[in-house]
Amino acid sequence: MSLKSGREALSSKLIDLPANLQGALWMLVACVVFSFMSLGVKYVGETGLDSFQIGFIRAFYGFIFVIPFVLKKGVFTLRTSRFPMHVARSLFGITGMLSVMYTLTNMPLADSVALTFTRPLFVIVLAVLFLGEMVRWRRWTATAVGFLGVLIMVQASATIGFATAIGLFGALMVACVSVFIKKLSATEEPTTIMFYFGLIGSLVAAVPAYFVWQDPTWMQLFLLGLTAAAGTCGNYCVIRAISVGEATAVMPYDYTRLIFSAILAYFAFGEIPTWGMVLGACVIVVSSLYIMQREAKLKKAEKKVASA
């Protein structure tokens, strides 16, 4: 079997999966990629660069990386009748990104990543209010259990302070971005959404970065380039996940990012997970697997009813 035929067979199998299961797989890929991005940002922050400068360089690199994809699809894909929504998505997105960069560079890696997992709770409320999605009680319960796992993992080490508040604010901003992406993905290409975010986000982030700017080293630029590439890839996967599945069904899988981040932090910084972190991780995995299994059963039941 050739490589091309193998990819076609894999693509065909992916399309045959339930929509929410496809979204879950895209989200899992995004989680792995974002974990590497967080690791890179944390390391560069420890070398002395301010979080505002890191955020600007990250956004600008992301904008550069998406340009080849735009050129491949054709510049006509940038035509849009929803530019105001692109602006709003970009403003919320860059605010969330800068908040996350601040927590990553001013808190322990595990704690800063864990704070982002309050986002699914915000997403559920926002999806019900603005997307009209139906959230079954089992999904509410499983999501709440997953969040309980996050609390278990950080209860011994998390401290309430300015960085924590910024982290929670950033989680709310990113949750709002999920709603914007869900609405935009109905008519816009993923590359179009990413292009306008890179352009507008870079312009906005340049303002605070100007006041803290210091000339970065070539190594810092190289590492930030890698994190930007990872972020661009991760954002694409998130857009695909949300566009094919319901936001409230796929976002709980974001919990697994803490597991991947903990593994990377162990090898990079020698951070050893506590028993609380292991227990919390198990709770997160179980709740996520339950949601996947439940959604798959519901899809099968709906297909049987439709074919009857």
N, C-alpha and C positions, 0 to 999 in steps of 0.2 A: 504493500500500500504506500503510495507516494505521500509526501508531506501535505500537498494540497488536498488530496482526497481525504487524508486523516483529519485535517482541519474542518473540511466540509461535513464529515461524519459527526465530529464533535459538536459543531454548530447545530446540526440537525437534532441531535440528542438534547442539547440545551434548550432549543426552542420548544421541544415537546414537553418540557417540565412545566409544572404549574407556575404562573406568573410570580407569585410571592416566593416560591422556591428559587426561581431565577434571580430575583432581587436579593435573596439571602446570600447566594453564591457570589454575586457581584460585591455585596457588602463585606463578605469575609476577605476577598482579595484586597479591597480597600483598607481593611483593618491591618493587614500585614504590611502594606505599603506605608500607611500612615505611622505605624510603629517605628519603622526605619526613619521616617521624617522627623518624628519627635526626638529620637535618639540623636540625630544630627544637629537639630536645633539646640538641644541641651548642651551638647559638646561645644558648639560654637559660642554659645552664651557664656560658658565657663572660660573661654579664651579672652573675654573682655568686651565683645560687641554688645551694644544696647539692644533690647528687644524691639524697639521701634525701627532701628536700622535693619535688624534681621527680618522683620516683617516686610519692610519695603523691598529689600533685595529678593526675598522669597516671592513676593507678588510680581516683581518685575521679571524675574527669571521665568515664572509661570507664564507670563504674557509672551515672552520670547519663544518658549517651548511650544506654545499652541499655534503659533503662526504657520509652521509647516503644514499642520493638519488643515488649517483654513485654506492655504494655497492648494493643497491636494484636492479638497472638496470644491474649491472655487470661491472667489470673494463674494459671489452672489449670495452665499449662505449667510453673510453678515446683514443682509437686508432684513429689517424687522419693523413691525408696526407696534412693538411693545417695548420701545426703548426706555420709557419711564420705569417700567418694572425691572428692566436690566439694571438701571441706576439704583433702584431701591435694593435689589438683591446684592449689588456690589457694595453698597454702603453698609448693609448689615453684615455681609461676608467679611469685609476688611476689618470692621470693628471686632467681630468675633475672632478673626485671625490674630490681630494685635493683642487681644486679651489672652488668647492661648499662648502666644509667644512670651508674654510677660510671666505667666504662671510657670511655663516650662523653664525659664531662665532664673526664676526666683523661688522655686519650690523643689523639693525632691521629685524625681521623675515619676515615681509611682503615684504620689499624691496629686500632682498636676494632671496626669492622665486620668486618674480616677474622678476628678471633678467634672471632666467632660461627660461623664456618664449620667449626669443628671439631665442631659439633653433629651433622651427618649421620653421622659416624663413631660417635658415641655412640648415635645412633638405631638404626643397623644392629644393633649388639650388643644393645641393649635390646629391639628388635623381635623378634630371634631368640629371646631368653631369655623374654620375657613375652607376646609376641603370637603366637608360633608361626609366624611368616612364613618362607617359603622364599626364601632369597636365593641367586640363581644367581651363579656365579663371574664372569660378565660384568658384573653389576651391582656386585659387590664391586670389580672392577678399575676400572670407570668412575668409581665414587665415590672410590676411592683416587687416580685420576688427577686428578679435580677438586680434591681436597684438595692434591695436589702443586701445582696451579695457584695455590692460595691461598698456599702456602709461597713460591713464586716471586715472588708479588706483594709479600710483606712481608719477605722475607729481608734486604733491604738496610736497612730502617728499623725493624723491630720490635726492641724491647728487652725483656729479661726483667726483670720487677720485680713489685711488689705488684699494680699495675693489671692486668698481664698475667695473673697468677695468678687474680685476681678474674674476669677475662674468661673464662678457661677453665672456672672453676667455674660461672659463669653459663651457659655453653654446655651443661654437663652437666645443670644444673637444667632448662633449656628442653627438652633432649632427653627428660628424664623426663616433662615435661608432654605431649610428643607421645604417649607411651605411654598416659597417663591419658586424653587426649582420644580416642584411638582406642577405648579401652574404653568411655568414657562416651557417645560418639557412637552406639553401638549401640542405646541406649535413650533418650538425652536429646536435646532440641532444641538447636541451636547457641546460641539466645538464652538458654536455661536455663543452659548451661555458662558463658556470658559473664556472666550476672547474678550467679551465685554467686561467680565470680572477682572481679568488681568489688566486691561487698559485703565478702567476706572479705579480699581483698587490700588494700582501703582501710583496714580496721580494723587489719590487721597493720602496714602501712606507716606508719600514723599514729604508732606508738610511736617509731621512730627519727627521724621528721620533727619531732616535738615538741621534741627536744633541739637541733635546728639551725635552728629556724624563724625566718624573718625575713619581714616583710610584703612580698609581691610587688607589683610595679607592675601597672597595668592592662594594659600591653603584654605583660608576662611572662605574665599570666593568659590573655590572648587567644592568644598563641602556644602556650602549653601546652594550651589548649582545642583548637586546630587539631591539635596532635600527638596528643592523646587521641582525637579523631575519627578521625585516620588509623590510630592503633593499634587502635581498636575495629573499624574496617573491615578492617584487615589480619588481626586475630585471627579474624574471621568467615570470611575467605577461607581461612585456614590450616585452620580447623575443617572447612570444606567439602572442602578438598583431601584431608585425612587421612581423612575419613569416606567419600569415594567411591573413593579409591585406597589402595594399600598404602603404609605410611609409608616403607618403604625405597625405594620407587619415586619418590615425589613430593618427598621432602626434598632430594635432590641439586639440584633446581632452585632451591633457596634460594641457591645460589652466585651466581646472577645479580644478587642484591641488591648485591653489591660493585661490579658494573659500574654499576648505576644510581646508587649512592652516590658513586662516583668522578665521574660526570658532574655530579651536583648539587654536589659539593664544589668542582669546578672553577669553576662559575659563581658559587657563593656565597662561596667563600674564596680563589679563585684557585689552588687546588692543581693542579699540572700532573702528570699521570701519568708515571711513569718507564717506560723500555722494559721493565723487569721486570714492572711492573704490566700493561702492554699484553700481554706474552707470557702472563702468568698468566691474564689475562682470556680470551685465545683458547683456552687449555687448558680452562678452566672451561666455556666455551660449547660446545666440541667434545664434551667428556665428557657434558654435559647433553643435547645433541642426539642423541648416540649412544644414551643411555638411552631417550629418547623414541621413537626409531626402532625400537629393539630391542623395547620393550614393545608397540608397535603391530603389529609383525610377529608376535609371539607370540600376541596376541589374535586376529589374523586366522587364524593356524594353528589355534588352539583352536576358532574358529567353524566352520572347514572340517571338522574332525574331528567336531564335534558334529552337524553337518548331514549328514554322510556316512551 
